[in-house]
Amino acid sequence: MKSVALHNLGCKVNAYELEVMQQKLQDRGYKIVPFDSDADIYIVNTCTVTNIADRKSRQMLHRAKHKNPDAVVVAVGCFVQAGEENRMDDCIDLAVGNQHKKDIVEILEAYLEEHTADASAVTDIGAVREYEEMRMEQSTEHTRAYIKIQDGCNQFCSYCIIPFVRGRVRSRKQEDVLAEVRGLAEKGFQEVVITGIHLSSYGMDFIGETDGDYLKNGKDLRGTAFERAYLVSLLEEIAKVDGIRRIRLGSLEPRIITEEFAGRLAAIPQLCPHFHLSLQSGCNETLKRMNRHYTAEEYYEKVQILRKYFEHPAITTDVIVGFPGETAEEFAVTKTFLEKVHFFEMIGVLKLFDYLIGIMADGRSEDGTQRTAAGAGKGTVQRIPCALSGTGSGSPDRRAEGDRRKGILARSYGYLCKGCVCGGQCRMHGLFEPAGARTSGFFPVGRGFGNCIEFLREVG
Protein backbone atom coordinates (compact mmCIF):
# COMPACT_ATOMS: atom_id res chain seq x y z
CA MET A 1 0.00 0.00 0.00
CA LYS A 2 1.16 3.54 -0.73
CA SER A 3 2.72 5.74 1.95
CA VAL A 4 1.19 9.09 2.91
CA ALA A 5 2.80 12.05 4.70
CA LEU A 6 0.53 14.73 6.18
CA HIS A 7 1.24 18.25 7.41
CA ASN A 8 -1.11 20.72 9.08
CA LEU A 9 -1.08 24.51 9.02
CA GLY A 10 -3.41 26.87 10.83
CA CYS A 11 -6.11 26.62 13.44
CA LYS A 12 -7.45 23.97 15.83
CA VAL A 13 -10.25 23.19 13.37
CA ASN A 14 -7.63 22.34 10.76
CA ALA A 15 -5.84 20.16 13.31
CA TYR A 16 -9.04 18.24 14.02
CA GLU A 17 -9.80 17.78 10.33
CA LEU A 18 -6.29 16.54 9.55
CA GLU A 19 -6.51 13.94 12.31
CA VAL A 20 -9.80 12.67 10.87
CA MET A 21 -8.29 12.53 7.36
CA GLN A 22 -5.28 10.62 8.69
CA GLN A 23 -7.61 8.22 10.47
CA LYS A 24 -9.57 7.58 7.27
CA LEU A 25 -6.38 6.91 5.32
CA GLN A 26 -5.10 4.49 7.96
CA ASP A 27 -8.42 2.66 7.99
CA ARG A 28 -8.09 2.19 4.22
CA GLY A 29 -4.63 0.67 4.67
CA TYR A 30 -2.34 3.57 3.75
CA LYS A 31 0.97 3.75 5.58
CA ILE A 32 1.42 7.06 7.45
CA VAL A 33 5.00 8.37 7.44
CA PRO A 34 6.64 11.60 8.72
CA PHE A 35 6.36 14.56 6.39
CA ASP A 36 10.13 14.92 6.01
CA SER A 37 10.52 11.36 4.71
CA ASP A 38 10.04 9.95 1.21
CA ALA A 39 6.36 9.27 0.55
CA ASP A 40 4.15 8.34 -2.38
CA ILE A 41 1.57 10.97 -1.39
CA TYR A 42 1.93 14.27 0.47
CA ILE A 43 -1.14 15.98 1.92
CA VAL A 44 -0.90 19.57 3.19
CA ASN A 45 -3.87 20.94 5.10
CA THR A 46 -3.42 24.61 4.20
CA CYS A 47 -4.25 27.98 5.76
CA THR A 48 -4.86 31.43 4.25
CA VAL A 49 -5.72 33.68 7.22
CA THR A 50 -2.65 35.87 6.56
CA ASN A 51 -0.17 36.25 3.74
CA ILE A 52 2.33 34.45 5.96
CA ALA A 53 -0.08 31.51 6.05
CA ASP A 54 -0.26 31.64 2.25
CA ARG A 55 3.50 31.63 2.03
CA LYS A 56 3.87 28.71 4.44
CA SER A 57 1.26 26.76 2.48
CA ARG A 58 3.20 27.26 -0.74
CA GLN A 59 6.48 26.40 0.96
CA MET A 60 5.21 23.10 2.32
CA LEU A 61 3.66 22.13 -1.01
CA HIS A 62 6.86 22.91 -2.89
CA ARG A 63 8.95 21.16 -0.24
CA ALA A 64 6.91 18.01 -0.75
CA LYS A 65 7.31 18.08 -4.54
CA HIS A 66 11.03 18.76 -4.17
CA LYS A 67 11.37 15.83 -1.76
CA ASN A 68 9.82 13.43 -4.24
CA PRO A 69 9.04 14.81 -7.72
CA ASP A 70 7.14 11.64 -8.55
CA ALA A 71 4.85 11.89 -5.51
CA VAL A 72 1.24 13.05 -5.62
CA VAL A 73 1.01 16.38 -3.80
CA VAL A 74 -2.45 17.14 -2.43
CA ALA A 75 -3.36 20.65 -1.29
CA VAL A 76 -6.36 20.66 1.03
CA GLY A 77 -8.37 23.44 2.66
CA CYS A 78 -8.43 27.20 2.86
CA PHE A 79 -5.50 28.09 0.57
CA VAL A 80 -6.96 26.26 -2.41
CA GLN A 81 -10.49 27.35 -1.47
CA ALA A 82 -9.43 31.01 -1.67
CA GLY A 83 -8.97 31.18 -5.42
CA GLU A 84 -8.27 29.32 -8.64
CA GLU A 85 -4.88 30.99 -8.97
CA ASN A 86 -3.72 29.17 -5.84
CA ARG A 87 -4.83 25.84 -7.27
CA MET A 88 -2.84 26.47 -10.46
CA ASP A 89 0.54 26.14 -8.72
CA ASP A 90 2.66 23.63 -10.65
CA CYS A 91 3.51 21.63 -7.54
CA ILE A 92 -0.16 20.81 -6.80
CA ASP A 93 -1.45 17.60 -8.35
CA LEU A 94 -4.79 17.50 -6.56
CA ALA A 95 -6.76 20.26 -4.78
CA VAL A 96 -9.45 19.44 -2.23
CA GLY A 97 -11.72 22.15 -0.82
CA ASN A 98 -12.98 22.52 2.73
CA GLN A 99 -16.30 20.80 2.11
CA HIS A 100 -14.70 17.61 0.79
CA LYS A 101 -12.17 16.71 3.48
CA LYS A 102 -14.37 13.88 4.69
CA ASP A 103 -14.10 12.35 1.21
CA ILE A 104 -10.31 12.54 1.01
CA VAL A 105 -9.82 8.79 0.51
CA GLU A 106 -12.36 8.48 -2.31
CA ILE A 107 -11.11 11.64 -4.04
CA LEU A 108 -7.49 10.52 -3.77
CA GLU A 109 -8.16 7.03 -5.08
CA ALA A 110 -10.20 8.37 -7.99
CA TYR A 111 -7.25 10.60 -8.88
CA LEU A 112 -4.72 7.74 -8.57
CA GLU A 113 -6.85 5.65 -10.91
CA GLU A 114 -7.44 8.34 -13.52
CA HIS A 115 -4.54 10.78 -12.98
CA THR A 116 -6.73 13.60 -14.26
CA ALA A 117 -4.77 16.71 -15.14
CA ASP A 118 -5.59 19.80 -13.02
CA ALA A 119 -7.71 17.65 -10.72
CA SER A 120 -9.78 19.65 -8.29
CA ALA A 121 -12.51 18.89 -5.77
CA VAL A 122 -13.39 22.45 -4.77
CA THR A 123 -16.98 23.67 -4.67
CA ASP A 124 -18.61 27.03 -3.96
CA ILE A 125 -18.40 26.99 -0.17
CA GLY A 126 -20.72 29.99 0.10
CA ALA A 127 -23.62 27.92 -1.20
CA VAL A 128 -23.14 25.08 1.29
CA ARG A 129 -25.71 24.90 4.09
CA GLU A 130 -25.10 21.41 5.50
CA TYR A 131 -22.45 20.65 8.10
CA GLU A 132 -19.76 18.25 6.81
CA GLU A 133 -19.98 15.44 9.36
CA MET A 134 -16.61 14.04 10.37
CA ARG A 135 -15.95 11.86 13.41
CA MET A 136 -12.70 11.28 15.23
CA GLU A 137 -12.27 7.75 16.54
CA GLN A 138 -8.75 8.22 17.87
CA SER A 139 -6.33 11.12 18.39
CA THR A 140 -2.56 11.44 18.26
CA GLU A 141 -2.76 13.27 21.59
CA HIS A 142 -2.52 11.09 24.69
CA THR A 143 -5.44 12.38 26.78
CA ARG A 144 -6.75 15.46 24.95
CA ALA A 145 -8.90 15.58 21.82
CA TYR A 146 -10.24 18.41 19.68
CA ILE A 147 -13.98 18.33 19.06
CA LYS A 148 -15.23 20.35 16.09
CA ILE A 149 -18.84 21.48 16.58
CA GLN A 150 -19.23 24.22 14.00
CA ASP A 151 -17.92 25.51 10.68
CA GLY A 152 -18.23 28.78 8.78
CA CYS A 153 -18.57 32.42 9.80
CA ASN A 154 -21.12 35.14 9.06
CA GLN A 155 -19.20 38.00 10.68
CA PHE A 156 -17.49 39.43 7.56
CA CYS A 157 -14.94 41.53 9.43
CA SER A 158 -13.44 43.95 6.93
CA TYR A 159 -9.94 42.45 7.13
CA CYS A 160 -10.81 38.75 7.13
CA ILE A 161 -11.03 36.19 4.33
CA ILE A 162 -12.42 33.38 6.48
CA PRO A 163 -16.14 33.72 5.56
CA PHE A 164 -15.14 33.36 1.91
CA VAL A 165 -13.11 30.17 2.39
CA ARG A 166 -15.15 28.54 5.18
CA GLY A 167 -18.62 29.58 4.08
CA ARG A 168 -21.71 30.36 6.11
CA VAL A 169 -22.34 29.13 9.67
CA ARG A 170 -23.08 25.39 9.80
CA SER A 171 -23.55 23.70 13.17
CA ARG A 172 -23.12 20.06 14.10
CA LYS A 173 -26.05 18.24 15.64
CA GLN A 174 -25.79 17.80 19.39
CA GLU A 175 -26.30 14.05 19.22
CA ASP A 176 -23.38 13.70 16.79
CA VAL A 177 -21.09 15.74 19.03
CA LEU A 178 -22.02 13.70 22.08
CA ALA A 179 -21.53 10.40 20.24
CA GLU A 180 -17.99 11.44 19.31
CA VAL A 181 -17.20 12.58 22.86
CA ARG A 182 -18.51 9.32 24.34
CA GLY A 183 -16.45 7.28 21.90
CA LEU A 184 -13.26 9.15 22.76
CA ALA A 185 -13.98 8.98 26.50
CA GLU A 186 -14.33 5.22 26.23
CA LYS A 187 -10.84 5.13 24.70
CA GLY A 188 -9.38 6.98 27.67
CA PHE A 189 -9.53 10.61 26.56
CA GLN A 190 -10.23 12.80 29.58
CA GLU A 191 -10.02 16.29 28.09
CA VAL A 192 -11.84 17.82 25.11
CA VAL A 193 -11.19 21.13 23.39
CA ILE A 194 -14.39 22.49 21.85
CA THR A 195 -13.55 24.26 18.63
CA GLY A 196 -15.13 25.83 15.56
CA ILE A 197 -14.52 28.58 13.04
CA HIS A 198 -16.88 30.94 14.90
CA LEU A 199 -17.76 29.02 18.02
CA SER A 200 -20.18 31.62 19.38
CA SER A 201 -22.45 31.19 16.35
CA TYR A 202 -23.09 27.54 17.19
CA GLY A 203 -26.78 26.79 16.64
CA MET A 204 -27.54 29.92 14.64
CA ASP A 205 -28.48 27.79 11.64
CA PHE A 206 -30.81 25.68 13.79
CA ILE A 207 -33.19 28.61 13.88
CA GLY A 208 -36.03 28.18 11.39
CA GLU A 209 -36.36 30.20 8.21
CA THR A 210 -39.40 31.92 9.72
CA ASP A 211 -37.01 33.66 12.12
CA GLY A 212 -35.12 35.20 9.23
CA ASP A 213 -31.78 34.67 7.51
CA TYR A 214 -28.68 36.59 8.60
CA LEU A 215 -27.65 38.05 5.25
CA LYS A 216 -30.53 37.38 2.87
CA ASN A 217 -33.27 39.05 4.90
CA GLY A 218 -31.06 41.39 6.86
CA LYS A 219 -31.97 39.94 10.26
CA ASP A 220 -29.10 39.22 12.62
CA LEU A 221 -29.76 35.83 14.22
CA ARG A 222 -26.68 35.81 16.42
CA GLY A 223 -28.57 37.45 19.25
CA THR A 224 -31.35 34.86 18.94
CA ALA A 225 -28.79 32.05 19.00
CA PHE A 226 -27.22 33.53 22.12
CA GLU A 227 -30.62 33.76 23.83
CA ARG A 228 -31.40 30.13 23.05
CA ALA A 229 -28.09 29.11 24.64
CA TYR A 230 -27.22 26.41 22.11
CA LEU A 231 -23.53 26.44 23.00
CA VAL A 232 -23.79 26.32 26.79
CA SER A 233 -26.50 23.66 26.58
CA LEU A 234 -24.14 21.48 24.54
CA LEU A 235 -21.33 22.02 27.04
CA GLU A 236 -23.61 20.96 29.89
CA GLU A 237 -24.37 17.71 28.07
CA ILE A 238 -20.69 17.06 27.32
CA ALA A 239 -19.95 17.49 31.02
CA LYS A 240 -22.30 14.57 31.77
CA VAL A 241 -20.23 12.13 29.70
CA ASP A 242 -18.43 9.64 31.94
CA GLY A 243 -14.69 10.05 31.86
CA ILE A 244 -14.53 13.68 30.73
CA ARG A 245 -12.56 15.58 33.38
CA ARG A 246 -11.71 18.81 31.54
CA ILE A 247 -13.49 20.92 28.94
CA ARG A 248 -11.72 23.76 27.16
CA LEU A 249 -13.23 26.36 24.83
CA GLY A 250 -11.92 27.91 21.66
CA SER A 251 -12.19 31.62 20.88
CA LEU A 252 -15.47 33.33 21.82
CA GLU A 253 -17.18 36.48 20.57
CA PRO A 254 -17.62 38.97 23.43
CA ARG A 255 -21.35 39.37 22.80
CA ILE A 256 -22.09 35.80 23.83
CA ILE A 257 -21.00 36.59 27.39
CA THR A 258 -24.09 37.33 29.52
CA GLU A 259 -24.92 36.86 33.19
CA GLU A 260 -26.85 33.69 32.35
CA PHE A 261 -24.13 32.31 30.05
CA ALA A 262 -21.34 32.92 32.55
CA GLY A 263 -23.41 31.56 35.43
CA ARG A 264 -24.16 28.33 33.60
CA LEU A 265 -20.53 27.93 32.56
CA ALA A 266 -19.39 28.44 36.15
CA ALA A 267 -21.69 25.59 37.21
CA ILE A 268 -19.79 23.13 34.97
CA PRO A 269 -17.05 21.73 37.22
CA GLN A 270 -14.98 20.37 34.30
CA LEU A 271 -14.77 23.72 32.51
CA CYS A 272 -11.28 25.22 32.42
CA PRO A 273 -11.66 28.98 33.07
CA HIS A 274 -9.60 30.18 30.10
CA PHE A 275 -11.55 32.53 27.86
CA HIS A 276 -10.09 33.83 24.62
CA LEU A 277 -12.20 36.88 23.74
CA SER A 278 -11.14 38.39 20.43
CA LEU A 279 -10.70 42.15 20.80
CA GLN A 280 -8.66 43.31 17.75
CA SER A 281 -8.78 46.94 18.91
CA GLY A 282 -9.66 48.90 22.03
CA CYS A 283 -10.69 51.95 20.00
CA ASN A 284 -14.33 52.22 18.90
CA GLU A 285 -13.49 54.06 15.68
CA THR A 286 -11.09 51.31 14.64
CA LEU A 287 -13.56 48.59 15.65
CA LYS A 288 -16.16 50.21 13.42
CA ARG A 289 -13.79 50.22 10.43
CA MET A 290 -13.05 46.58 11.17
CA ASN A 291 -16.79 45.81 11.09
CA ARG A 292 -16.62 44.34 14.57
CA HIS A 293 -20.02 44.20 16.29
CA TYR A 294 -19.23 45.56 19.74
CA THR A 295 -17.65 48.57 21.41
CA ALA A 296 -14.71 48.68 23.77
CA GLU A 297 -17.12 49.50 26.61
CA GLU A 298 -19.22 46.42 25.83
CA TYR A 299 -16.10 44.28 25.70
CA TYR A 300 -14.98 45.49 29.12
CA GLU A 301 -18.44 44.78 30.54
CA LYS A 302 -18.20 41.16 29.30
CA VAL A 303 -14.78 40.75 30.91
CA GLN A 304 -16.19 41.96 34.22
CA ILE A 305 -19.04 39.45 33.99
CA LEU A 306 -16.54 36.61 33.62
CA ARG A 307 -14.54 37.87 36.58
CA LYS A 308 -17.73 38.00 38.62
CA TYR A 309 -18.47 34.30 38.11
CA PHE A 310 -14.90 32.94 38.01
CA GLU A 311 -12.38 33.67 40.73
CA HIS A 312 -9.27 33.88 38.55
CA PRO A 313 -10.23 33.45 34.88
CA ALA A 314 -7.43 33.55 32.33
CA ILE A 315 -8.65 36.04 29.73
CA THR A 316 -6.60 36.31 26.55
CA THR A 317 -7.11 38.12 23.27
CA ASP A 318 -5.91 39.10 19.79
CA VAL A 319 -4.95 42.65 18.82
CA ILE A 320 -4.37 44.00 15.31
CA VAL A 321 -1.84 46.84 15.28
CA GLY A 322 -1.54 49.25 12.36
CA PHE A 323 -4.99 48.74 10.91
CA PRO A 324 -5.61 51.04 7.89
CA GLY A 325 -6.45 54.53 9.06
CA GLU A 326 -5.35 53.88 12.65
CA THR A 327 -3.87 57.07 14.04
CA ALA A 328 -1.36 57.42 16.83
CA GLU A 329 -4.19 58.65 19.05
CA GLU A 330 -6.33 55.59 18.25
CA PHE A 331 -3.39 53.32 18.95
CA ALA A 332 -2.90 55.05 22.31
CA VAL A 333 -6.56 54.42 23.13
CA THR A 334 -6.07 50.71 22.44
CA LYS A 335 -2.91 50.56 24.55
CA THR A 336 -4.70 52.24 27.48
CA PHE A 337 -7.63 49.86 27.10
CA LEU A 338 -5.33 46.82 27.21
CA GLU A 339 -3.83 48.08 30.44
CA LYS A 340 -7.33 48.61 31.84
CA VAL A 341 -8.51 45.09 31.02
CA HIS A 342 -5.33 43.56 32.41
CA PHE A 343 -5.24 40.42 30.31
CA PHE A 344 -3.65 37.26 31.63
CA GLU A 345 0.10 37.45 30.85
CA MET A 346 -0.61 40.08 28.21
CA ILE A 347 2.79 39.91 26.50
CA GLY A 348 2.27 36.20 25.95
CA VAL A 349 -1.20 36.27 24.47
CA LEU A 350 -1.30 39.17 22.04
CA LYS A 351 -0.92 38.43 18.36
CA LEU A 352 0.15 40.97 15.77
CA PHE A 353 -1.27 39.80 12.47
CA ASP A 354 -0.11 40.77 8.99
CA TYR A 355 -3.52 41.17 7.38
CA LEU A 356 -2.10 44.38 5.92
CA ILE A 357 1.50 45.47 5.75
CA GLY A 358 3.39 48.72 5.27
CA ILE A 359 0.94 50.78 7.33
CA MET A 360 2.48 53.28 9.71
CA ALA A 361 0.96 54.54 12.96
CA ASP A 362 -0.78 57.42 11.20
CA GLY A 363 -2.14 55.29 8.36
CA ARG A 364 0.60 56.37 5.95
CA SER A 365 3.48 54.50 4.44
CA GLU A 366 7.07 55.63 5.03
CA ASP A 367 7.01 57.73 1.85
CA GLY A 368 4.04 59.71 3.19
CA THR A 369 1.48 58.28 0.79
CA GLN A 370 -1.93 57.67 2.36
CA ARG A 371 -2.51 53.92 2.68
CA THR A 372 -5.98 52.83 3.72
CA ALA A 373 -8.19 49.95 2.77
CA ALA A 374 -10.75 52.36 1.35
CA GLY A 375 -8.68 52.69 -1.80
CA ALA A 376 -9.06 48.98 -2.47
CA GLY A 377 -12.84 49.04 -2.50
CA LYS A 378 -15.35 47.67 -0.05
CA GLY A 379 -14.67 44.21 1.27
CA THR A 380 -11.12 43.94 -0.06
CA VAL A 381 -7.78 43.81 1.66
CA GLN A 382 -4.72 45.70 0.44
CA ARG A 383 -1.28 44.19 0.75
CA ILE A 384 1.09 47.14 0.49
CA PRO A 385 4.87 46.70 0.13
CA CYS A 386 6.70 48.77 2.73
CA ALA A 387 8.79 51.69 1.48
CA LEU A 388 11.68 50.19 3.44
CA SER A 389 11.44 46.85 1.69
CA GLY A 390 14.61 44.88 2.23
CA THR A 391 13.84 42.18 -0.32
CA GLY A 392 11.95 41.73 -3.54
CA SER A 393 12.22 44.33 -6.30
CA GLY A 394 13.69 47.12 -4.16
CA SER A 395 16.95 48.74 -5.18
CA PRO A 396 20.21 47.77 -3.41
CA ASP A 397 20.18 51.14 -1.68
CA ARG A 398 16.69 50.55 -0.29
CA ARG A 399 17.62 47.06 0.87
CA ALA A 400 20.74 48.39 2.57
CA GLU A 401 18.72 51.13 4.25
CA GLY A 402 16.25 48.55 5.54
CA ASP A 403 19.06 46.47 7.00
CA ARG A 404 20.71 49.56 8.51
CA ARG A 405 17.53 50.74 10.25
CA LYS A 406 16.74 47.26 11.50
CA GLY A 407 20.18 47.08 13.07
CA ILE A 408 19.84 50.49 14.67
CA LEU A 409 16.52 49.54 16.23
CA ALA A 410 17.87 46.23 17.51
CA ARG A 411 20.79 48.02 19.15
CA SER A 412 18.79 51.00 20.44
CA TYR A 413 15.91 49.10 22.01
CA GLY A 414 17.69 45.84 22.78
CA TYR A 415 15.33 43.87 20.56
CA LEU A 416 16.25 41.07 18.21
CA CYS A 417 14.33 40.67 14.97
CA LYS A 418 12.84 37.19 14.56
CA GLY A 419 13.07 37.41 10.80
CA CYS A 420 11.18 38.46 7.72
CA VAL A 421 7.44 38.31 8.33
CA CYS A 422 5.93 40.09 5.36
CA GLY A 423 5.83 37.41 2.73
CA GLY A 424 9.31 38.23 1.46
CA GLN A 425 8.50 41.88 0.93
CA CYS A 426 9.63 43.65 4.07
CA ARG A 427 12.36 43.17 6.64
CA MET A 428 11.29 46.11 8.75
CA HIS A 429 8.04 44.65 10.04
CA GLY A 430 9.60 41.87 12.08
CA LEU A 431 8.73 41.19 15.65
CA PHE A 432 11.32 42.50 18.08
CA GLU A 433 11.85 40.79 21.43
CA PRO A 434 14.23 41.64 24.28
CA ALA A 435 17.60 40.02 23.70
CA GLY A 436 17.71 36.67 25.40
CA ALA A 437 13.97 36.60 26.10
CA ARG A 438 12.17 33.31 25.75
CA THR A 439 10.25 32.83 22.52
CA SER A 440 6.62 32.46 23.49
CA GLY A 441 5.35 31.35 20.09
CA PHE A 442 2.38 33.68 20.37
CA PHE A 443 3.89 36.33 18.07
CA PRO A 444 3.94 34.90 14.57
CA VAL A 445 4.15 38.22 12.74
CA GLY A 446 4.41 41.96 13.17
CA ARG A 447 2.58 44.69 11.26
CA GLY A 448 2.34 48.43 11.33
CA PHE A 449 6.05 49.02 11.97
CA GLY A 450 5.74 52.28 13.89
CA ASN A 451 3.10 50.82 16.18
CA CYS A 452 4.84 47.47 16.62
CA ILE A 453 8.01 49.00 17.97
CA GLU A 454 6.19 51.45 20.23
CA PHE A 455 3.83 48.75 21.47
CA LEU A 456 6.53 46.25 22.34
CA ARG A 457 8.78 48.93 23.83
CA GLU A 458 5.97 50.17 26.10
CA VAL A 459 4.45 46.90 27.29
CA GLY A 460 7.46 44.59 26.94
Order of alpha helices (4+ residues) and beta strands (2+ residues): beta-alpha-beta-beta-alpha-beta-alpha-alpha-beta-alpha-beta-beta-alpha-beta-alpha-beta-alpha-alpha-beta-alpha-beta-alpha-alpha-beta-alpha-alpha-alpha-beta-beta-alpha
